[in-house]
Amino acid sequence: MELQEKGLTREEVLKSLEQISKDDFDWSSGRIFGYVFDPGKEVMGVAEEALLKFYHKSGLDFTVYPSALAMENDIISFAASHLGGDESVSGSFTSGGTESIILAVKAARDYTRVKRPDIKEPEIILPITAHAAFHKAAHYLGLKVVQIGVDARLKADLDQLEDAITDNTILIVGSAPSYAYGVIDPIEDMAAIAEKRGILFHSDACMGGFLLPFFRRLGRDVPNFDFRVEGVTSISMDLHKYAYAPKGASVVLYRSKELRKHQIFACANWTGYTMINNTVQSTKSTGPLAAAWATLQFVGDDGYLEFARKKLEATEKVVNFVNMHPDLRLVSEPDMTLVAFTSDSVNIFHIIDEVNLKGWYIQPILSYSGVKESIHISINLSNVYHMDEFLKDLNEGIEKARELPSGTLLEKAQEIFSDMGTTELTGEAIGKIMETAGMANGKIPERFAPINEVMNILPPDMREELLIEFASFMFR
Ligand SMILES: Cc1ncc(COP(=O)(O)O)c(C=O)c1O
C-alpha cells in the first residue's frame, strides 16, 4: 500500500475495507464455535455505544480521566465478590487473558524475589493442559516451566505435582477449566499442596470464572476454584469471554495488595511524565473498560443466568450426541461449554474440514503428551440456535470423512524432514511444505487435514519452529 496523494473519500475507504474483509468469517452467523462471544444485537448496541463514547480517552492517566478509575474499581469489586473474595482482594482490568496471566506471573516472580532472595532460577509448575499464555509469560519473564501430566479425566495429576515441586518453585497453576478439554483441575487439592509448601497458586479462570458460578446456580456440580479456596493467591477471569464484553477485557485479581504491588510498574528515571502503569500497556483507550462496565450493568444477573441456561442445554445436546455416536467419544467429560471429542475409526482432521466446508468453524486440537488429537468446540450463546443443523452437518461430515485418504502430505513432508533435524528446519523447507499443502503466496487453503496430519506427528519443539516460520512466511 502507498499513501494516497490525496486521501480517499469516506465511501471509498469503507468500500475498500469491505473488499479487504470479503473472505472473513461472518462472526454474527452463529456458525463459529470459538473466538466469538456474541450476546445479541441489543447488548452489543449498548456496549458499542459505550466503547465509542470512551474510545478517545486514555487510560494512561487516571488523574485526567477519573472515570477510568471509577469504572475499574467498580469492575474489580464486582469480580472479587463474584469469585468469593473479600475486601482485601485487589486487582486490575487488562486487555485479555494473556495480559492478566503475564501480570500474575510477573507479580509472583517479583514478590518471590523479595521474600525468597535465595531462589536464583525460579520455576513455575504447569499441568500440560494449562494455557499457552503461561509459557509465553515464562518466556518473556525468564522463568523455567516444569510440566506435569494429567489423570484419566485430564485433570492435573496430584502425585506428579508433589514430585515436581523443588526449592525453586515460585508458582503453581491450575485451570478452571482448561481450554482444550473444558475440565476443571482439582484446584482445592492443588492449592492446599501449594499453601503447605509456601508457594503461590494461580487459578486460571479466564474461561470459567464468570460462567461457572451461574452453572452452579443452575444445579451443576461446580467445585470451588476461586478465593473460597484458601491457597489460591491470584485469579485471571476474562470479561471478553462469557461476560460478553467487547474484546480487550479481562481482570487479574490478587488475594492481597502486598502481592498485587509487584505487578505495578512506575518509572521516574527519565525526563518525561511520571509514569505509573498497572498493566503491560501504557497508552490505552478506556473504551474497552467502559464497554465492559456497560455490558455487565446492562445484562445483569438475571440476563447472565438465562444466557448460562441456554449454553448448558446446548452443551448437553452435543455431549449426548457424541456419547450416542458409534464413531465418536469424548476426550473427557466437560465441566463447562468447551467440548473435545475424538474418533478411533475416522480421521478427525477430515471431519473438521468437511464440517468447516459447510460454513462452520470447529477446531483441531493436536495430540500432546499421550492425549489423542481431538475436535474442540466452544459453545456459545450465538451457537445455541443452530445446534440441530450443526449436529446434522457433523454427522454427514463423518460419513464423508470416512471415504477420504489420509497421510497425503505426510509422505512428502517426511521426505523433506528426513534430511534435517529440528535445527535445520529452514524457511525454504517450510516454503516447500506449504506449497505442497496449497498455501503458496499467502493463500489460505480450503482443507487443513494434510497440514494438521503433519503437525500432529511432529514433536512440540518442531511444531513451534514450523509455526514461527509459518508466521514469518505469511506476515510481511
Ligand atoms: C483457560 C484460558 N486461559 C487463558 C486464555 C488466554 O486468553 P486471551 O486469548 O484473552 O489472551 C484463554 C483463551 O482462550 C483460556 O481459554
The ligand as a MOL file (V3000), in Angstrom:
LIG
                    3D

  0  0  0     0  0            999 V3000
M  V30 BEGIN CTAB
M  V30 COUNTS 16 16 0 0 0
M  V30 BEGIN ATOM
M  V30 1 C -8.1210 -21.0290 30.0770 0
M  V30 2 C -7.6110 -19.8650 29.2900 0
M  V30 3 N -6.6610 -19.0600 29.8140 0
M  V30 4 C -6.1700 -18.0130 29.1480 0
M  V30 5 C -6.6100 -17.6820 27.8800 0
M  V30 6 C -6.0000 -16.5230 27.1460 0
M  V30 7 O -6.9310 -15.5210 26.9200 0
M  V30 8 P -6.7650 -14.4050 25.7670 0
M  V30 9 O -6.9390 -15.1190 24.4590 0
M  V30 10 O -7.8550 -13.4420 26.0830 0
M  V30 11 O -5.4280 -13.7950 25.8860 0
M  V30 12 C -7.6130 -18.4780 27.3020 0
M  V30 13 C -8.0900 -18.2000 25.9620 0
M  V30 14 O -8.8100 -18.9330 25.3530 0
M  V30 15 C -8.1130 -19.5950 28.0180 0
M  V30 16 O -9.0400 -20.4080 27.4970 0
M  V30 END ATOM
M  V30 BEGIN BOND
M  V30 1 1 1 2
M  V30 2 1 2 3
M  V30 3 2 2 15
M  V30 4 2 3 4
M  V30 5 1 4 5
M  V30 6 1 5 6
M  V30 7 2 5 12
M  V30 8 1 6 7
M  V30 9 1 7 8
M  V30 10 2 8 9
M  V30 11 1 8 10
M  V30 12 1 8 11
M  V30 13 1 12 13
M  V30 14 1 12 15
M  V30 15 2 13 14
M  V30 16 1 15 16
M  V30 END BOND
M  V30 END CTAB
M  END
